[in-house]
Amino acid sequence: MTETRILGLLISDRIKEAGRTQVVLSRHARIIRSRLGFHEVSEAKCSRAGIMVLHLTGSPDEWDALETELSGIGGLQVQRISFTY
């Protein structure tokens, strides 16, 4: 069986938590296949909150390590989507 994992992140205060989040994402960059972020309120204004979607590659152990580190950041919610086929 093959598993694909996607992580959804809700960052409640991007200004406060973006730096710590970026450090963790950079440390695990080799397992992040795609990264998509949303934070615009309008074309002229950005929200303090943000949503990020990560499509992961690599092994389940590596995915779990990334998820554990992200979950340790205050103001960040992590949700997992797993597909097995």
Secondary structure, DSSP 8 states (H G I E B T S, - for coil): --EEEEEEEEES-HHHHHHHHHHHHHHTGGGEEEEEEEEEEETTEEEEEEEEEEEE-S-HHHHHHHHHHHHTSTTEEEEEEEEE-
